[in-house]
Amino acid sequence: NVMLASMLSSPFYTQLRTEQQLGYIVFASSMPLIQVPGIAFTVQSPTASVETIGARIDAFLGTARAGLEAVDAEAFARQKAAILTRLLERDGSLQERTNRYWNEMDRPGSAFDDREQLAKALRAVTLDGVLTLFDSMFGEDAKQLTITTSKGALASDEVRVRDSFRAQRSRFSDRS
């Protein structure tokens, strides 16, 4: 999940922020929930509607697999090494270490070695594994949770859960 998010992050930013100038804040990042892999695609735009942003993210994901397939072995190894370096950096402060340990306390059986376990798993990751994960997360049978919010003329707060069998939409409003 970390490797896939890292590989999608730069092209996502380049396509939606630089080329399409869709918003001021644009990023993709790993966002696992408990032990379930997840990737957050975030776009904050003063002009684009929720529907436009969603369509552009979907369009990006529709072409992203081809971009992943085009990554050569050397670039893949460099990206993996960069993630490992960041992951295994010493904590810069006592607060960073405390936050890291605090996050690990939520999981039963934690030995406070999540970083090391993640590094071990990352060392074994292959490009084929990344493509398989991409397909499971974004293919036709994938389940997705979309949360959007907007204010003003483009207002359309919604939570949407999509899977291959049905689409559910649930609207809510800010009553403040």
C-alpha positions, 0 to 999 in steps of 0.5 A: 500500500505504501509503495503503491501510494508512493508510485501514484502520488507524483503522477496524480499531482502532476496530472491534476495540479500541474497539468489540469490546474484543478486545485491548490491542494492536490495529493495522494497518500497511503491511508490504511484504516486499521489493517485495511490498505487504503489510499487517500486522493485529496483535491481542494479546489476553489472552482471545480465542483465535487462531480468534476473532481470525482470525474478527474480522479476516476479518469486518473485511476483509469490510466494509472495502471498503464503508468505503473506497468511502464515503470522499469526495474531500476526506477522501481528499486530507487522508489523502494529504497527512498521509502525504506530510507524515510521509513527507517529514519530515526525519530526526530523528537520525543514527540515523533517517537511517542506518536509512533508508539501511541499509534501502535498501541491501538493494535492488539499484539503490537511489539512496537516494531511496526516500522521494522515489520513494514520495512521487511514487507516492503523489501519483498514487494515486487512490481507485479505485487503492486499491480495486483494491489492496484487491481484489487483497490481500483478494479471493477470489483473494488469497493471504495469510500468517497467523502466529499465536502464543499461550501458556497455555490459548489456545495454538495456534501456527500458520502458515497460507497461504491462497489461493483454490485450497487452504488449507494449515495447518502447526502448529508448537510452541515446544519451549523 
